[in-house]
Amino acid sequence: MLPETLQTQLAHHNITDFSEVALREALEARVPTYTLIRLADWPARRWKCRYRLMMGDGMYDAQSVPEAYARGLLAALTSPEKNT
């Protein structure tokens, strides 16, 4: 489940399907390449996240895969010139 703030921000960009597949496809349509990493236990405790999405020069930490895709997608939507 995505945090409500992320859902609201994505809805402003007409993205209303918050499933993992829909978010991944939307991200892939806007970003040429990204890397999603599932963190091991000790880094997850240290950084308080389970997943890290790296895209361009940005890193987006999340608790779930859909949240990671949503954070990356939101970054791509708000500043597309940085991620292409």
C-alpha positions as CSV (number, residue, x, y, z in Angstrom):
1,M,0.0,0.0,0.0
2,L,1.3,3.4,-1.0
3,P,1.4,6.2,1.5
4,E,-1.6,8.5,1.0
5,T,0.7,11.5,0.2
6,L,2.3,9.6,-2.7
7,Q,-1.2,8.6,-4.0
8,T,-2.3,12.3,-3.9
9,Q,0.8,13.5,-5.7
10,L,0.5,10.9,-8.4
11,A,-3.2,11.6,-8.8
12,H,-2.2,15.2,-9.7
13,H,-0.4,13.7,-12.7
14,N,-3.5,11.6,-13.6
15,I,-2.0,8.4,-12.3
16,T,-4.7,6.5,-10.4
17,D,-3.7,2.8,-10.7
18,F,-1.3,2.2,-7.9
19,S,-0.6,-1.5,-8.5
20,E,3.1,-2.6,-8.8
21,V,2.8,-3.5,-12.5
22,A,1.0,-0.2,-13.5
23,L,3.6,1.9,-11.6
24,R,6.5,0.0,-13.2
25,E,5.1,0.4,-16.7
26,A,4.5,4.1,-16.1
27,L,8.0,4.5,-14.9
28,E,9.5,2.5,-17.8
29,A,7.5,4.7,-20.3
30,R,9.2,7.8,-18.9
31,V,12.7,6.7,-17.8
32,P,15.2,4.9,-20.1
33,T,16.9,3.1,-17.3
34,Y,16.8,2.5,-13.5
35,T,18.0,0.0,-10.9
36,L,15.8,-1.4,-8.1
37,I,17.7,-3.0,-5.3
38,R,16.3,-5.1,-2.4
39,L,18.5,-4.2,0.6
40,A,20.0,-6.8,2.9
41,D,18.9,-6.8,6.5
42,W,21.7,-4.6,8.0
43,P,21.5,-1.8,5.4
44,A,17.7,-1.9,5.7
45,R,17.9,-1.3,9.4
46,R,20.5,1.4,9.0
47,W,18.6,3.3,6.3
48,K,15.2,2.4,7.5
49,C,14.0,1.1,4.1
50,R,13.7,-2.2,2.3
51,Y,14.2,-1.1,-1.3
52,R,16.3,1.5,-3.1
53,L,15.6,2.7,-6.6
54,M,18.5,4.4,-8.4
55,M,17.7,6.5,-11.4
56,G,20.0,9.0,-13.0
57,D,21.7,10.9,-10.1
58,G,18.8,10.2,-7.7
59,M,18.2,7.5,-5.1
60,Y,14.7,6.9,-3.8
61,D,14.2,4.7,-0.6
62,A,11.0,2.8,0.0
63,Q,9.4,0.2,2.1
64,S,7.9,-1.7,-0.8
65,V,8.4,-2.2,-4.5
66,P,5.3,-0.2,-5.5
67,E,6.4,2.7,-3.3
68,A,9.9,2.6,-4.9
69,Y,8.4,2.8,-8.4
70,A,6.0,5.6,-7.2
71,R,8.8,7.7,-5.8
72,G,10.9,7.3,-9.0
73,L,7.9,8.0,-11.2
74,L,7.0,11.1,-9.2
75,A,10.6,12.3,-9.6
76,A,10.5,11.7,-13.3
77,L,7.2,13.5,-13.6
78,T,8.3,16.6,-11.7
79,S,11.7,17.0,-13.3
80,P,11.9,14.9,-16.5
81,E,15.1,16.6,-17.8
82,K,17.1,15.2,-14.9
83,N,16.2,11.6,-15.6
84,T,16.6,11.3,-19.3
